[in-house]
Amino acid sequence: MWGFSFKYGGIYRALIPLLLLVGLFQSHHLLAQVSSQKGWFEADYDYGCEGLTITITHTRSGAGALFYGFEGDPNNPVGGTSFEGSFNEGNTATHTYNGDGTFYVVVVDQSGSGSDADRTDVLEITVIRTISPSVEIYSCSSNTLQLIFNPANDPYDSYFVDFGDGNSIATDGNTPISHSYANSGLYDIILQGRFNNGLSCSGYEYNNFLAYDQPATPILNDIIAESETSITLEYEPLDAAFNYTLQMDEGSGFQDYVDLDPSINPQSITLTDASFNTRTEFYGFRIVAEDECQTSSVESEAGYSIAFDIVDQAVSNTFDITFSWQTTSQNFSNINLLRDGSILQSFNVEQSSGETINFNNCTGLGEFSMTSIINGVTSTSINRTPFETSPPTLTAPSQPSVELAGSTIELNFPSTDFPLGEYVLYRKDITDDFNEIFSTSANSHTDTTIPGGTAQVCYKLAYRDECGNISELSDEVCIVLSSSLSIPNAFSPNGDGINDVFKINDGIYPNFSFMIFNRWGSLIFNTTDPSLGWDGSYEGQPANGGTYHYQISFQNADNLRITKTGSFVLIR
């Protein structure tokens, strides 16, 4: 079993293996004419590639006509052969073998006597599959082509090369062949395998061979940090005619890093390396193109990645984000900070250990990165997001103002550092813990849900901004809910705005009851709302001046029933 291959443009292509007898490699030196076993006929060839045409000549002197078959059976020459005709001494017959294999030309003397073997003559014909010559083709600088044959890997005795520019050469393949073209360009090369019997196998064409003076300069376009340990490089398409090496500079000069295969990474490659740290280190890259003969090379412009990180983040009355970055100083002009892909700010320094930017609201935050163009190569850092692992905690607001208004509590909320989403109110009453009781986007709230038996109520306030970030709690503010009644002993309902209503002091009085009687004991006013009082009228008419009596009852903080009675004067 033999395998044949050739190399063109740096790529090996495996051809279909050919099954041949080992002896064929050593029996190519066959010269015309070839005589049959008994010498009754001769053939011009007994060996060649598929498509082989042979001509046989009747050479048996004094014999009559001989019948011939080109694909006969040597073991059964008469019965197993399909005869195609007959010819006389000196005459010829021709046949073409379109497939590969071993064939036998059989001739029979029909006029002879004796056994079949006595009346027949045979010639063995070997036809091999047409295969490409085993050769490596290299494109070299200075418009040079180099061919390196490997005769041991194919059946040919010699080779013929048509260079496609009007020049050609015959060679035994034992030494490399070089050919220089007058001009750069694309050429079609034809190779033939030949045998010493004078036959050539069909030509093999290698189209569009590139002859060039120097390798084309590679162009590096983009360096993109994908993650802390992964970097993608994008470049102009690589040409299969050249060999490419990616070099990297980690601070001590460019060193070979990895070969670039145009068939695998024609326009980009992603490098994943556990030793990378794109948050703190930057790296230089360039691509080297070399001809296949390793006689000439050119380099792309060098590009440099950007080390980028968020080194601090805090919240005061602004969001304070501190960035660090670093890239090369070579040919540096400026670097841009991007927020969600758009330029936020530009800097004219290639490195900073801490640049703090203040944002007035949460919508100013986003996904940040940096980009710069150096030597025509665009570099983009990794993306970094503030508060990525946990949301920010806003600073606490001022405590709310609290005022007792009858049997309710009025709260007013302070302004916030950031645009408001909603206030969140926490209360401590008969329990020892603060619990969330209400949220609102309004700047005030009336608390009407004080549990019975509460002697003192305390509040803390938080707020959420428009992104849902919540603040710390404010300081607490408390108010005592009075259970010690303050009851006036007189009032004058004359409309002067002073002491016009007879009522108790503000406070929280659960299960409240308030009744007023005239001097004869008749009920003239009652209410269960401690914020209400008597305006001095009865059945729609002003009551007479004089002495009146009251009875007030409620539950105190200990849930004990308190009842108070007394008298007061209505002054007219």
Secondary structure as UniProt FT lines:
FT   STRAND          5..8
FT   TURN            9..10
FT   STRAND          11..14
FT   HELIX           22..26
FT   STRAND          34..35
FT   STRAND          41..43
FT   STRAND          47..49
FT   TURN            50..51
FT   STRAND          52..58
FT   TURN            61..62
FT   STRAND          66..69
FT   TURN            70..71
FT   TURN            74..75
FT   TURN            77..80
FT   STRAND          85..87
FT   TURN            89..90
FT   STRAND          92..97
FT   STRAND          101..108
FT   TURN            110..111
FT   TURN            116..119
FT   STRAND          120..128
FT   STRAND          135..140
FT   TURN            141..143
FT   STRAND          144..149
FT   HELIX           151..153
FT   STRAND          158..162
FT   STRAND          168..171
FT   STRAND          177..180
FT   STRAND          185..194
FT   TURN            196..197
FT   STRAND          204..211
FT   STRAND          220..227
FT   TURN            228..229
FT   STRAND          230..235
FT   TURN            240..241
FT   STRAND          243..249
FT   STRAND          254..260
FT   TURN            262..264
FT   STRAND          268..272
FT   TURN            274..275
FT   TURN            278..280
FT   STRAND          284..290
FT   TURN            292..293
FT   STRAND          297..299
FT   STRAND          303..304
FT   STRAND          307..315
FT   STRAND          319..326
FT   TURN            330..331
FT   STRAND          335..339
FT   TURN            340..341
FT   STRAND          342..347
FT   STRAND          351..359
FT   HELIX           362..364
FT   STRAND          368..374
FT   TURN            375..376
FT   STRAND          377..380
FT   TURN            386..387
FT   STRAND          401..405
FT   TURN            406..407
FT   STRAND          408..412
FT   STRAND          420..428
FT   STRAND          435..440
FT   STRAND          444..447
FT   TURN            452..453
FT   STRAND          456..465
FT   TURN            466..467
FT   STRAND          470..471
FT   STRAND          477..480
FT   STRAND          490..491
FT   TURN            510..511
FT   STRAND          513..517
FT   TURN            519..520
FT   STRAND          523..527
FT   TURN            530..531
FT   STRAND          537..538
FT   TURN            539..540
FT   STRAND          541..542
FT   STRAND          546..555
FT   TURN            557..558
FT   STRAND          561..570
//
